[in-house]
Amino acid sequence: MDTMTLAAASGPTTARLTLAALALLGIYLIAVAVYPYVPHSRCNGTGKLRSPAGTAWRPCNGCQGTGRTLRAGRRIWAAVARHRGKRQ
């Protein structure tokens, strides 16, 4: 096969993969906008941790007792928004 045949054969596949990737990115951005928080992994979303002795509870330091943390995409979104605000 020559290079023209290979390029023609891979063209539609590449376009479909690109469109699929853009669609998934769009869905993720919508999810980040609608649901910016996820359960904190250290406390499993409870906001509290058992003391080392196992007899009492204490607030989780990672989420300040809320049980939630920002998604990675939302942190990026916020950083971009802060950067835009500084330029104006």
N, CA, C and O atoms as a CHARMM CRD file, in Angstrom:
* protein
*
  352
    1    1 MET  N      0.84100  -1.18700   0.00000 PROA 1      0.00000
    2    1 MET  CA     0.00000   0.00000   0.00000 PROA 1      0.00000
    3    1 MET  C      0.87800   1.24000   0.00000 PROA 1      0.00000
    4    1 MET  O      1.90100   1.30100   0.68300 PROA 1      0.00000
    5    2 ASP  N      0.46200   2.21200  -0.77100 PROA 2      0.00000
    6    2 ASP  CA     1.23200   3.45000  -0.77100 PROA 2      0.00000
    7    2 ASP  C      0.71900   4.38400   0.32600 PROA 2      0.00000
    8    2 ASP  O     -0.28000   4.09000   0.98200 PROA 2      0.00000
    9    3 THR  N      1.40500   5.50600   0.51800 PROA 3      0.00000
   10    3 THR  CA     1.06900   6.40700   1.62300 PROA 3      0.00000
   11    3 THR  C     -0.27500   7.09200   1.42400 PROA 3      0.00000
   12    3 THR  O     -0.94500   7.40900   2.40700 PROA 3      0.00000
   13    4 MET  N     -0.68400   7.32900   0.20300 PROA 4      0.00000
   14    4 MET  CA    -1.97900   7.96600  -0.04700 PROA 4      0.00000
   15    4 MET  C     -3.12500   7.06400   0.40300 PROA 4      0.00000
   16    4 MET  O     -4.11000   7.53600   0.97000 PROA 4      0.00000
   17    5 THR  N     -2.99000   5.78100   0.14900 PROA 5      0.00000
   18    5 THR  CA    -4.03900   4.84500   0.54700 PROA 5      0.00000
   19    5 THR  C     -4.12200   4.76600   2.06800 PROA 5      0.00000
   20    5 THR  O     -5.21800   4.70500   2.62400 PROA 5      0.00000
   21    6 LEU  N     -2.97100   4.76600   2.74600 PROA 6      0.00000
   22    6 LEU  CA    -2.96900   4.72700   4.20600 PROA 6      0.00000
   23    6 LEU  C     -3.55900   6.00000   4.79900 PROA 6      0.00000
   24    6 LEU  O     -4.30000   5.94000   5.78000 PROA 6      0.00000
   25    7 ALA  N     -3.24200   7.13700   4.22000 PROA 7      0.00000
   26    7 ALA  CA    -3.77600   8.40000   4.72000 PROA 7      0.00000
   27    7 ALA  C     -5.28700   8.46100   4.52700 PROA 7      0.00000
   28    7 ALA  O     -6.00900   8.94200   5.40000 PROA 7      0.00000
   29    8 ALA  N     -5.75400   7.98300   3.40500 PROA 8      0.00000
   30    8 ALA  CA    -7.19200   7.99500   3.14100 PROA 8      0.00000
   31    8 ALA  C     -7.92400   7.03500   4.07200 PROA 8      0.00000
   32    8 ALA  O     -9.04800   7.31200   4.49200 PROA 8      0.00000
   33    9 ALA  N     -7.30400   5.92900   4.39100 PROA 9      0.00000
   34    9 ALA  CA    -7.94600   4.94000   5.25200 PROA 9      0.00000
   35    9 ALA  C     -7.99700   5.41200   6.70400 PROA 9      0.00000
   36    9 ALA  O     -8.93200   5.06300   7.42400 PROA 9      0.00000
   37   10 SER  N     -7.00800   6.20200   7.15200 PROA 10     0.00000
   38   10 SER  CA    -6.98000   6.63100   8.54200 PROA 10     0.00000
   39   10 SER  C     -7.71200   7.94100   8.76500 PROA 10     0.00000
   40   10 SER  O     -7.95800   8.29900   9.91600 PROA 10     0.00000
   41   11 GLY  N     -8.06700   8.66200   7.73400 PROA 11     0.00000
   42   11 GLY  CA    -8.72600   9.95900   7.85600 PROA 11     0.00000
   43   11 GLY  C    -10.04800   9.91300   8.59900 PROA 11     0.00000
   44   11 GLY  O    -10.19100  10.59600   9.61300 PROA 11     0.00000
   45   12 PRO  N    -11.02600   9.13400   8.13600 PROA 12     0.00000
   46   12 PRO  CA   -12.31300   9.10900   8.82700 PROA 12     0.00000
   47   12 PRO  C    -12.20800   8.56800  10.26100 PROA 12     0.00000
   48   12 PRO  O    -12.93300   9.01900  11.14800 PROA 12     0.00000
   49   13 THR  N    -11.32700   7.62400  10.48300 PROA 13     0.00000
   50   13 THR  CA   -11.16600   7.07600  11.82600 PROA 13     0.00000
   51   13 THR  C    -10.62200   8.14300  12.77500 PROA 13     0.00000
   52   13 THR  O    -11.09100   8.26300  13.90600 PROA 13     0.00000
   53   14 THR  N     -9.65400   8.90200  12.32800 PROA 14     0.00000
   54   14 THR  CA    -9.08100   9.97300  13.14000 PROA 14     0.00000
   55   14 THR  C    -10.12700  11.03800  13.42600 PROA 14     0.00000
   56   14 THR  O    -10.20800  11.54800  14.54400 PROA 14     0.00000
   57   15 ALA  N    -10.92100  11.37100  12.43100 PROA 15     0.00000
   58   15 ALA  CA   -11.96700  12.37200  12.62200 PROA 15     0.00000
   59   15 ALA  C    -13.00000  11.88400  13.63500 PROA 15     0.00000
   60   15 ALA  O    -13.45100  12.65300  14.48300 PROA 15     0.00000
   61   16 ARG  N    -13.36700  10.63200  13.55000 PROA 16     0.00000
   62   16 ARG  CA   -14.34400  10.08400  14.50500 PROA 16     0.00000
   63   16 ARG  C    -13.78300  10.06400  15.92100 PROA 16     0.00000
   64   16 ARG  O    -14.48500  10.39400  16.87700 PROA 16     0.00000
   65   17 LEU  N    -12.52200   9.67800  16.05100 PROA 17     0.00000
   66   17 LEU  CA   -11.90600   9.67000  17.37500 PROA 17     0.00000
   67   17 LEU  C    -11.81200  11.08000  17.95700 PROA 17     0.00000
   68   17 LEU  O    -12.02700  11.28000  19.15300 PROA 17     0.00000
   69   18 THR  N    -11.49400  12.04100  17.11500 PROA 18     0.00000
   70   18 THR  CA   -11.41300  13.43200  17.56200 PROA 18     0.00000
   71   18 THR  C    -12.77600  13.93000  18.01600 PROA 18     0.00000
   72   18 THR  O    -12.89000  14.57100  19.06100 PROA 18     0.00000
   73   19 LEU  N    -13.80600  13.63900  17.23800 PROA 19     0.00000
   74   19 LEU  CA   -15.15800  14.04800  17.61400 PROA 19     0.00000
   75   19 LEU  C    -15.61300  13.36500  18.90400 PROA 19     0.00000
   76   19 LEU  O    -16.25800  13.98900  19.74600 PROA 19     0.00000
   77   20 ALA  N    -15.27900  12.09400  19.05400 PROA 20     0.00000
   78   20 ALA  CA   -15.63800  11.37600  20.28100 PROA 20     0.00000
   79   20 ALA  C    -14.92700  11.98500  21.48500 PROA 20     0.00000
   80   20 ALA  O    -15.52700  12.14100  22.54900 PROA 20     0.00000
   81   21 ALA  N    -13.65000  12.32800  21.32100 PROA 21     0.00000
   82   21 ALA  CA   -12.89100  12.93800  22.41900 PROA 21     0.00000
   83   21 ALA  C    -13.47000  14.29900  22.78400 PROA 21     0.00000
   84   21 ALA  O    -13.58100  14.62700  23.96500 PROA 21     0.00000
   85   22 LEU  N    -13.84000  15.09000  21.78700 PROA 22     0.00000
   86   22 LEU  CA   -14.43800  16.39700  22.05900 PROA 22     0.00000
   87   22 LEU  C    -15.80000  16.25300  22.73300 PROA 22     0.00000
   88   22 LEU  O    -16.14100  17.04200  23.61400 PROA 22     0.00000
   89   23 ALA  N    -16.57500  15.25700  22.32800 PROA 23     0.00000
   90   23 ALA  CA   -17.87200  15.01800  22.95900 PROA 23     0.00000
   91   23 ALA  C    -17.69100  14.62400  24.42600 PROA 23     0.00000
   92   23 ALA  O    -18.41500  15.11500  25.29300 PROA 23     0.00000
   93   24 LEU  N    -16.73900  13.75200  24.70600 PROA 24     0.00000
   94   24 LEU  CA   -16.47900  13.35700  26.09400 PROA 24     0.00000
   95   24 LEU  C    -15.98300  14.53700  26.92100 PROA 24     0.00000
   96   24 LEU  O    -16.36000  14.68300  28.08400 PROA 24     0.00000
   97   25 LEU  N    -15.14500  15.37500  26.33200 PROA 25     0.00000
   98   25 LEU  CA   -14.67100  16.56400  27.03000 PROA 25     0.00000
   99   25 LEU  C    -15.83400  17.49600  27.34600 PROA 25     0.00000
  100   25 LEU  O    -15.90100  18.05000  28.44300 PROA 25     0.00000
  101   26 GLY  N    -16.74300  17.67400  26.40600 PROA 26     0.00000
  102   26 GLY  CA   -17.91800  18.51200  26.63300 PROA 26     0.00000
  103   26 GLY  C    -18.79700  17.97000  27.74500 PROA 26     0.00000
  104   26 GLY  O    -19.28500  18.73000  28.58100 PROA 26     0.00000
  105   27 ILE  N    -19.00100  16.66200  27.75800 PROA 27     0.00000
  106   27 ILE  CA   -19.80400  16.04000  28.81800 PROA 27     0.00000
  107   27 ILE  C    -19.13500  16.23500  30.17000 PROA 27     0.00000
  108   27 ILE  O    -19.80600  16.52600  31.16000 PROA 27     0.00000
  109   28 TYR  N    -17.80400  16.07400  30.21700 PROA 28     0.00000
  110   28 TYR  CA   -17.08600  16.26000  31.48400 PROA 28     0.00000
  111   28 TYR  C    -17.19200  17.70300  31.96000 PROA 28     0.00000
  112   28 TYR  O    -17.37600  17.94600  33.15200 PROA 28     0.00000
  113   29 LEU  N    -17.07700  18.66700  31.04400 PROA 29     0.00000
  114   29 LEU  CA   -17.17800  20.07400  31.43800 PROA 29     0.00000
  115   29 LEU  C    -18.56400  20.40300  31.97300 PROA 29     0.00000
  116   29 LEU  O    -18.69100  21.18800  32.91200 PROA 29     0.00000
  117   30 ILE  N    -19.59200  19.82100  31.39600 PROA 30     0.00000
  118   30 ILE  CA   -20.94800  20.02200  31.90900 PROA 30     0.00000
  119   30 ILE  C    -21.06200  19.41700  33.30400 PROA 30     0.00000
  120   30 ILE  O    -21.65100  20.02100  34.20000 PROA 30     0.00000
  121   31 ALA  N    -20.50000  18.22700  33.48500 PROA 31     0.00000
  122   31 ALA  CA   -20.55000  17.57800  34.80200 PROA 31     0.00000
  123   31 ALA  C    -19.80200  18.40300  35.84400 PROA 31     0.00000
  124   31 ALA  O    -20.24400  18.50300  36.98800 PROA 31     0.00000
  125   32 VAL  N    -18.68200  18.98800  35.46100 PROA 32     0.00000
  126   32 VAL  CA   -17.90700  19.82900  36.38200 PROA 32     0.00000
  127   32 VAL  C    -18.69700  21.07400  36.75900 PROA 32     0.00000
  128   32 VAL  O    -18.64700  21.51900  37.90500 PROA 32     0.00000
  129   33 ALA  N    -19.42700  21.63900  35.79600 PROA 33     0.00000
  130   33 ALA  CA   -20.21400  22.83800  36.07600 PROA 33     0.00000
  131   33 ALA  C    -21.40100  22.52400  36.98600 PROA 33     0.00000
  132   33 ALA  O    -21.73400  23.31400  37.87000 PROA 33     0.00000
  133   34 VAL  N    -22.03600  21.37400  36.77000 PROA 34     0.00000
  134   34 VAL  CA   -23.23000  21.02500  37.54100 PROA 34     0.00000
  135   34 VAL  C    -22.86300  20.42900  38.90100 PROA 34     0.00000
  136   34 VAL  O    -23.48100  20.75800  39.91300 PROA 34     0.00000
  137   35 TYR  N    -21.87000  19.56300  38.92100 PROA 35     0.00000
  138   35 TYR  CA   -21.44600  18.88000  40.14700 PROA 35     0.00000
  139   35 TYR  C    -19.97600  19.18400  40.42800 PROA 35     0.00000
  140   35 TYR  O    -19.11500  18.37000  40.09600 PROA 35     0.00000
  141   36 PRO  N    -19.66500  20.33900  41.03400 PROA 36     0.00000
  142   36 PRO  CA   -18.25900  20.70700  41.22300 PROA 36     0.00000
  143   36 PRO  C    -17.55600  19.93500  42.34100 PROA 36     0.00000
  144   36 PRO  O    -16.32600  19.91400  42.39100 PROA 36     0.00000
  145   37 TYR  N    -18.31400  19.30400  43.23400 PROA 37     0.00000
  146   37 TYR  CA   -17.71000  18.62700  44.38000 PROA 37     0.00000
  147   37 TYR  C    -17.82400  17.11400  44.26700 PROA 37     0.00000
  148   37 TYR  O    -18.76600  16.58300  43.67900 PROA 37     0.00000
  149   38 VAL  N    -16.83900  16.43300  44.84800 PROA 38     0.00000
  150   38 VAL  CA   -16.85300  14.97900  44.97300 PROA 38     0.00000
  151   38 VAL  C    -16.56700  14.64700  46.43700 PROA 38     0.00000
  152   38 VAL  O    -16.00400  15.47500  47.15400 PROA 38     0.00000
  153   39 PRO  N    -16.94500  13.44800  46.89300 PROA 39     0.00000
  154   39 PRO  CA   -16.62400  13.08100  48.26800 PROA 39     0.00000
  155   39 PRO  C    -15.10700  13.06200  48.49600 PROA 39     0.00000
  156   39 PRO  O    -14.34300  12.59900  47.64900 PROA 39     0.00000
  157   40 HSD  N    -14.70100  13.56200  49.63000 PROA 40     0.00000
  158   40 HSD  CA   -13.28400  13.57800  49.96900 PROA 40     0.00000
  159   40 HSD  C    -12.80700  12.13700  50.16500 PROA 40     0.00000
  160   40 HSD  O    -13.47000  11.35000  50.84000 PROA 40     0.00000
  161   41 SER  N    -11.67600  11.79800  49.58600 PROA 41     0.00000
  162   41 SER  CA   -11.22600  10.40200  49.58700 PROA 41     0.00000
  163   41 SER  C    -10.71500   9.93600  50.95500 PROA 41     0.00000
  164   41 SER  O    -10.83100   8.75600  51.28900 PROA 41     0.00000
  165   42 ARG  N    -10.16700  10.82800  51.72200 PROA 42     0.00000
  166   42 ARG  CA    -9.58400  10.40300  53.01000 PROA 42     0.00000
  167   42 ARG  C    -10.66000  10.02300  54.02800 PROA 42     0.00000
  168   42 ARG  O    -10.51500   9.04700  54.76500 PROA 42     0.00000
  169   43 CYS  N    -11.73900  10.80600  54.05900 PROA 43     0.00000
  170   43 CYS  CA   -12.80200  10.53100  55.03600 PROA 43     0.00000
  171   43 CYS  C    -14.01400   9.86800  54.39200 PROA 43     0.00000
  172   43 CYS  O    -15.02700   9.65800  55.06000 PROA 43     0.00000
  173   44 ASN  N    -13.93000   9.53900  53.12100 PROA 44     0.00000
  174   44 ASN  CA   -15.01800   8.91200  52.36100 PROA 44     0.00000
  175   44 ASN  C    -16.29700   9.73900  52.37500 PROA 44     0.00000
  176   44 ASN  O    -17.39700   9.18700  52.34300 PROA 44     0.00000
  177   45 GLY  N    -16.15600  11.05200  52.42300 PROA 45     0.00000
  178   45 GLY  CA   -17.30200  11.94000  52.36000 PROA 45     0.00000
  179   45 GLY  C    -18.03200  12.15800  53.66600 PROA 45     0.00000
  180   45 GLY  O    -19.07200  12.81700  53.67400 PROA 45     0.00000
  181   46 THR  N    -17.53200  11.63200  54.76800 PROA 46     0.00000
  182   46 THR  CA   -18.21000  11.81800  56.05000 PROA 46     0.00000
  183   46 THR  C    -17.80300  13.10900  56.73900 PROA 46     0.00000
  184   46 THR  O    -18.57500  13.65800  57.52600 PROA 46     0.00000
  185   47 GLY  N    -16.60600  13.60100  56.45600 PROA 47     0.00000
  186   47 GLY  CA   -16.12100  14.81700  57.10200 PROA 47     0.00000
  187   47 GLY  C    -15.48400  14.57400  58.45000 PROA 47     0.00000
  188   47 GLY  O    -15.08000  15.51900  59.12800 PROA 47     0.00000
  189   48 LYS  N    -15.39100  13.31900  58.84500 PROA 48     0.00000
  190   48 LYS  CA   -14.78500  13.03000  60.14900 PROA 48     0.00000
  191   48 LYS  C    -13.93000  11.77000  60.05300 PROA 48     0.00000
  192   48 LYS  O    -14.15500  10.89500  59.21600 PROA 48     0.00000
  193   49 LEU  N    -12.95600  11.71400  60.93000 PROA 49     0.00000
  194   49 LEU  CA   -12.04600  10.57400  61.00300 PROA 49     0.00000
  195   49 LEU  C    -12.01600  10.05800  62.42700 PROA 49     0.00000
  196   49 LEU  O    -12.21900  10.81000  63.38000 PROA 49     0.00000
  197   50 ARG  N    -11.76600   8.78900  62.55700 PROA 50     0.00000
  198   50 ARG  CA   -11.64600   8.19800  63.89000 PROA 50     0.00000
  199   50 ARG  C    -10.28500   8.58300  64.47300 PROA 50     0.00000
  200   50 ARG  O     -9.28500   8.64900  63.75800 PROA 50     0.00000
  201   51 SER  N    -10.26700   8.83200  65.76400 PROA 51     0.00000
  202   51 SER  CA    -9.01600   9.18300  66.43800 PROA 51     0.00000
  203   51 SER  C     -8.06500   7.98700  66.40400 PROA 51     0.00000
  204   51 SER  O     -8.50600   6.85800  66.19000 PROA 51     0.00000
  205   52 PRO  N     -6.77000   8.21700  66.61100 PROA 52     0.00000
  206   52 PRO  CA    -5.82100   7.10300  66.59800 PROA 52     0.00000
  207   52 PRO  C     -6.16800   5.99500  67.59500 PROA 52     0.00000
  208   52 PRO  O     -5.89600   4.82300  67.33300 PROA 52     0.00000
  209   53 ALA  N     -6.76000   6.34800  68.72400 PROA 53     0.00000
  210   53 ALA  CA    -7.13900   5.33300  69.71100 PROA 53     0.00000
  211   53 ALA  C     -8.41100   4.59800  69.29700 PROA 53     0.00000
  212   53 ALA  O     -8.70700   3.52000  69.81300 PROA 53     0.00000
  213   54 GLY  N     -9.16600   5.18900  68.35700 PROA 54     0.00000
  214   54 GLY  CA   -10.38600   4.55100  67.88000 PROA 54     0.00000
  215   54 GLY  C    -11.59000   4.77100  68.76700 PROA 54     0.00000
  216   54 GLY  O    -12.61500   4.11500  68.58300 PROA 54     0.00000
  217   55 THR  N    -11.49400   5.67600  69.72400 PROA 55     0.00000
  218   55 THR  CA   -12.60200   5.87500  70.65900 PROA 55     0.00000
  219   55 THR  C    -13.41000   7.13200  70.38100 PROA 55     0.00000
  220   55 THR  O    -14.51100   7.27800  70.91100 PROA 55     0.00000
  221   56 ALA  N    -12.89800   8.03700  69.57100 PROA 56     0.00000
  222   56 ALA  CA   -13.58900   9.30100  69.31400 PROA 56     0.00000
  223   56 ALA  C    -13.43500   9.68400  67.84100 PROA 56     0.00000
  224   56 ALA  O    -12.62900   9.11200  67.10700 PROA 56     0.00000
  225   57 TRP  N    -14.22700  10.65800  67.44200 PROA 57     0.00000
  226   57 TRP  CA   -14.15100  11.17400  66.07900 PROA 57     0.00000
  227   57 TRP  C    -13.54900  12.56100  66.10700 PROA 57     0.00000
  228   57 TRP  O    -13.66900  13.28400  67.09700 PROA 57     0.00000
  229   58 ARG  N    -12.90600  12.92700  65.02300 PROA 58     0.00000
  230   58 ARG  CA   -12.37800  14.27700  64.88000 PROA 58     0.00000
  231   58 ARG  C    -12.65100  14.74000  63.45700 PROA 58     0.00000
  232   58 ARG  O    -12.79600  13.90300  62.56500 PROA 58     0.00000
  233   59 PRO  N    -12.72600  16.05200  63.21300 PROA 59     0.00000
  234   59 PRO  CA   -12.97400  16.54500  61.85700 PROA 59     0.00000
  235   59 PRO  C    -11.80500  16.21600  60.92600 PROA 59     0.00000
  236   59 PRO  O    -10.64700  16.21000  61.34500 PROA 59     0.00000
  237   60 CYS  N    -12.11100  15.95200  59.70500 PROA 60     0.00000
  238   60 CYS  CA   -11.08200  15.68800  58.69800 PROA 60     0.00000
  239   60 CYS  C    -10.39000  16.99800  58.34000 PROA 60     0.00000
  240   60 CYS  O    -11.05200  17.98500  58.02200 PROA 60     0.00000
  241   61 ASN  N     -9.07500  17.00900  58.39100 PROA 61     0.00000
  242   61 ASN  CA    -8.33100  18.22500  58.06900 PROA 61     0.00000
  243   61 ASN  C     -8.30600  18.51100  56.57500 PROA 61     0.00000
  244   61 ASN  O     -8.22700  19.67100  56.17200 PROA 61     0.00000
  245   62 GLY  N     -8.37000  17.48100  55.75500 PROA 62     0.00000
  246   62 GLY  CA    -8.29100  17.66500  54.31300 PROA 62     0.00000
  247   62 GLY  C     -9.47000  18.40700  53.72100 PROA 62     0.00000
  248   62 GLY  O     -9.31100  19.17400  52.77200 PROA 62     0.00000
  249   63 CYS  N    -10.65900  18.18400  54.27600 PROA 63     0.00000
  250   63 CYS  CA   -11.86700  18.84100  53.75500 PROA 63     0.00000
  251   63 CYS  C    -12.47900  19.79200  54.78300 PROA 63     0.00000
  252   63 CYS  O    -13.56900  20.31500  54.55200 PROA 63     0.00000
  253   64 GLN  N    -11.81500  20.02600  55.89700 PROA 64     0.00000
  254   64 GLN  CA   -12.28400  20.88800  56.98200 PROA 64     0.00000
  255   64 GLN  C    -13.64700  20.43700  57.50900 PROA 64     0.00000
  256   64 GLN  O    -14.45700  21.26100  57.93500 PROA 64     0.00000
  257   65 GLY  N    -13.89400  19.13700  57.48000 PROA 65     0.00000
  258   65 GLY  CA   -15.11500  18.58100  58.04200 PROA 65     0.00000
  259   65 GLY  C    -16.32900  18.62400  57.13700 PROA 65     0.00000
  260   65 GLY  O    -17.41700  18.23500  57.56000 PROA 65     0.00000
  261   66 THR  N    -16.17700  19.08400  55.89800 PROA 66     0.00000
  262   66 THR  CA   -17.32500  19.16400  54.99700 PROA 66     0.00000
  263   66 THR  C    -17.60400  17.83200  54.30500 PROA 66     0.00000
  264   66 THR  O    -18.74400  17.55300  53.93600 PROA 66     0.00000
  265   67 GLY  N    -16.58500  17.02300  54.13000 PROA 67     0.00000
  266   67 GLY  CA   -16.74200  15.75800  53.42500 PROA 67     0.00000
  267   67 GLY  C    -16.68100  15.90400  51.92200 PROA 67     0.00000
  268   67 GLY  O    -16.84600  14.92400  51.19600 PROA 67     0.00000
  269   68 ARG  N    -16.44700  17.11900  51.44300 PROA 68     0.00000
  270   68 ARG  CA   -16.40700  17.36800  50.00400 PROA 68     0.00000
  271   68 ARG  C    -15.09200  18.01100  49.60100 PROA 68     0.00000
  272   68 ARG  O    -14.43200  18.66900  50.40600 PROA 68     0.00000
  273   69 THR  N    -14.72500  17.81100  48.35000 PROA 69     0.00000
  274   69 THR  CA   -13.55900  18.46300  47.78000 PROA 69     0.00000
  275   69 THR  C    -13.85800  18.78400  46.32500 PROA 69     0.00000
  276   69 THR  O    -14.67600  18.11700  45.69100 PROA 69     0.00000
  277   70 LEU  N    -13.20400  19.79100  45.80500 PROA 70     0.00000
  278   70 LEU  CA   -13.43400  20.18000  44.41700 PROA 70     0.00000
  279   70 LEU  C    -12.87200  19.13700  43.46000 PROA 70     0.00000
  280   70 LEU  O    -11.82300  18.54500  43.71600 PROA 70     0.00000
  281   71 ARG  N    -13.57300  18.92200  42.36700 PROA 71     0.00000
  282   71 ARG  CA   -13.05600  18.04800  41.30900 PROA 71     0.00000
  283   71 ARG  C    -11.81300  18.69400  40.70400 PROA 71     0.00000
  284   71 ARG  O    -11.62900  19.90900  40.78600 PROA 71     0.00000
  285   72 ALA  N    -10.98000  17.88200  40.10700 PROA 72     0.00000
  286   72 ALA  CA    -9.76800  18.40500  39.46100 PROA 72     0.00000
  287   72 ALA  C    -10.13000  19.37600  38.34200 PROA 72     0.00000
  288   72 ALA  O     -9.49400  20.42000  38.19400 PROA 72     0.00000
  289   73 GLY  N    -11.13500  19.04200  37.56500 PROA 73     0.00000
  290   73 GLY  CA   -11.55900  19.92600  36.47400 PROA 73     0.00000
  291   73 GLY  C    -12.06100  21.26200  36.98100 PROA 73     0.00000
  292   73 GLY  O    -11.84100  22.28900  36.34000 PROA 73     0.00000
  293   74 ARG  N    -12.72900  21.26200  38.11600 PROA 74     0.00000
  294   74 ARG  CA   -13.23800  22.51600  38.67600 PROA 74     0.00000
  295   74 ARG  C    -12.11000  23.37600  39.21700 PROA 74     0.00000
  296   74 ARG  O    -12.17300  24.60400  39.14900 PROA 74     0.00000
  297   75 ARG  N    -11.06300  22.73100  39.76300 PROA 75     0.00000
  298   75 ARG  CA    -9.89900  23.49600  40.22100 PROA 75     0.00000
  299   75 ARG  C     -9.22100  24.17900  39.04400 PROA 75     0.00000
  300   75 ARG  O     -8.78500  25.32400  39.15700 PROA 75     0.00000
  301   76 ILE  N     -9.12900  23.48400  37.91500 PROA 76     0.00000
  302   76 ILE  CA    -8.54400  24.08500  36.71000 PROA 76     0.00000
  303   76 ILE  C     -9.42000  25.22800  36.22600 PROA 76     0.00000
  304   76 ILE  O     -8.92100  26.29300  35.86300 PROA 76     0.00000
  305   77 TRP  N    -10.72500  25.00200  36.22200 PROA 77     0.00000
  306   77 TRP  CA   -11.69000  26.02000  35.81200 PROA 77     0.00000
  307   77 TRP  C    -11.50900  27.28800  36.66400 PROA 77     0.00000
  308   77 TRP  O    -11.47500  28.39500  36.12800 PROA 77     0.00000
  309   78 ALA  N    -11.39500  27.12700  37.97000 PROA 78     0.00000
  310   78 ALA  CA   -11.23800  28.26200  38.88000 PROA 78     0.00000
  311   78 ALA  C     -9.91400  28.97800  38.64100 PROA 78     0.00000
  312   78 ALA  O     -9.85100  30.20600  38.70600 PROA 78     0.00000
  313   79 ALA  N     -8.85600  28.21800  38.36500 PROA 79     0.00000
  314   79 ALA  CA    -7.55200  28.83700  38.10300 PROA 79     0.00000
  315   79 ALA  C     -7.59200  29.66300  36.82900 PROA 79     0.00000
  316   79 ALA  O     -7.01600  30.75000  36.78300 PROA 79     0.00000
  317   80 VAL  N     -8.25600  29.17300  35.80200 PROA 80     0.00000
  318   80 VAL  CA    -8.38800  29.91300  34.55100 PROA 80     0.00000
  319   80 VAL  C     -9.21100  31.18100  34.79200 PROA 80     0.00000
  320   80 VAL  O     -8.87600  32.24600  34.27200 PROA 80     0.00000
  321   81 ALA  N    -10.27300  31.07100  35.56800 PROA 81     0.00000
  322   81 ALA  CA   -11.11000  32.24500  35.86700 PROA 81     0.00000
  323   81 ALA  C    -10.32300  33.29900  36.63800 PROA 81     0.00000
  324   81 ALA  O    -10.44700  34.49400  36.37000 PROA 81     0.00000
  325   82 ARG  N     -9.50400  32.84800  37.60500 PROA 82     0.00000
  326   82 ARG  CA    -8.66900  33.80700  38.34600 PROA 82     0.00000
  327   82 ARG  C     -7.66900  34.47600  37.42300 PROA 82     0.00000
  328   82 ARG  O     -7.42300  35.67700  37.53600 PROA 82     0.00000
  329   83 HSD  N     -7.09100  33.70900  36.51100 PROA 83     0.00000
  330   83 HSD  CA    -6.10400  34.26700  35.58900 PROA 83     0.00000
  331   83 HSD  C     -6.75200  35.29700  34.66900 PROA 83     0.00000
  332   83 HSD  O     -6.15600  36.33400  34.38300 PROA 83     0.00000
  333   84 ARG  N     -7.95800  35.02000  34.20900 PROA 84     0.00000
  334   84 ARG  CA    -8.66600  35.97500  33.34800 PROA 84     0.00000
  335   84 ARG  C     -8.97400  37.26800  34.10400 PROA 84     0.00000
  336   84 ARG  O     -8.91000  38.35800  33.53600 PROA 84     0.00000
  337   85 GLY  N     -9.30200  37.14000  35.36900 PROA 85     0.00000
  338   85 GLY  CA    -9.61600  38.30900  36.17900 PROA 85     0.00000
  339   85 GLY  C     -8.41300  39.22000  36.38800 PROA 85     0.00000
  340   85 GLY  O     -8.56200  40.43700  36.50300 PROA 85     0.00000
  341   86 LYS  N     -7.23400  38.63500  36.43700 PROA 86     0.00000
  342   86 LYS  CA    -6.01700  39.43700  36.63900 PROA 86     0.00000
  343   86 LYS  C     -5.64100  40.21400  35.39000 PROA 86     0.00000
  344   86 LYS  O     -5.05600  41.29300  35.48500 PROA 86     0.00000
  345   87 ARG  N     -5.97100  39.67700  34.21300 PROA 87     0.00000
  346   87 ARG  CA    -5.59300  40.35200  32.96800 PROA 87     0.00000
  347   87 ARG  C     -6.43500  41.57700  32.71100 PROA 87     0.00000
  348   87 ARG  O     -5.95800  42.49400  32.04300 PROA 87     0.00000
  349   88 GLN  N     -7.63700  41.65000  33.19100 PROA 88     0.00000
  350   88 GLN  CA    -8.54000  42.75100  32.85300 PROA 88     0.00000
  351   88 GLN  C     -8.29800  43.96200  33.67700 PROA 88     0.00000
  352   88 GLN  O     -8.98200  44.97100  33.50700 PROA 88     0.00000
